[in-house]
């Protein structure tokens, strides 16, 4: 989406960013919720995303693994956002609802268009207005972008009615049902190396 912004304009917009405070997880009530352990075998927490998961490579979704879903978890929900995009709010790179907590992982390339969904998950719309994984494509010269994977363990409740849920559908589906939350941050940049290190800008339960 942003790959066609020229280097000079990306540099001018370097300080124009949506903000970590506008991430979905930062705007949800997490009082009293537990912590999920969310990791990826493809990159370390705070590490640079390999090119194959971006618009500069194959553009497939990275593998994810989790543990620590508390008793009573009915399903998991995932949203991936870029709070460093030069846009009014973070860009959505993936939404997945109704994830079977027993899976323990999403394999590489698992976040892809699935129409009406599958028994294991319901893939929603990204900011590109299509289902599946929107590969990171930050503007050249804009610096490092965080790609924040936010995973929620949900208690009993109704499944989202939309076959291709968006951000607002995601929030409606998780409201009042969050038992635990986990965050994994990957970084990416164009034309410069991304800094390696964890992001501490996203609030997490103690």
C-alpha positions, 0 to 999 in steps of 0.5 A: 500500500505504501511502497510507491511513496518516494524516498524523499516523501518518506523522509519528510513523513518520518515523524508522522505515525499513527501511534502505539496508543491507537493499537487495538490492544491499547484501547481495550480493557485489560484489567485483570486479564492473564498473559499469553506467550506469543512467539514465532520461530521465524523471528525473535521478539522485536526482531526484523521480519524476514523478507519473505513475509513482506511485500519485498518477498513472497508476502506470506504470513509468518508462523506463530505459536502460543501457550498459556491460554487459561481454562475456559478459553473458547477461542483465540482472536488475532489482529496485526497492526502497524502503528508507525504507518503515516496514517490517522490510525494503525494499518491492519495487516491481519485479522483472524477470529474463532481460532481453535486454542487447541491448535497451538500455532498458525503455520506459515502462510495460514493467514489467507483468504478463506471466504466464509471461514473454516472450522478452525478460524475466520480470516478477516479484512486488512486495511487493503480491504481484502481477506488475508495477510497484508504484507508489510510495505513501509515507505522507503526512508520512513524508518523502522515500523513495528508490526504488532501481533496481538493475540487474545484468549476469549471466554464464552460468547457469540462468534462474529456474524461477519464472514470477513470481519474488519477492525470494528467487528473484531472489537465487537467480538472480543468485548467483555470476553478477554481472559488473556492477551499476548503481544509479539512485535516484528520490525521492518524498514525499506532502504535502511536497517531496522533496529533490533529490540523489543517494543515496550509501548504496548500495555500488557497485563502484569 
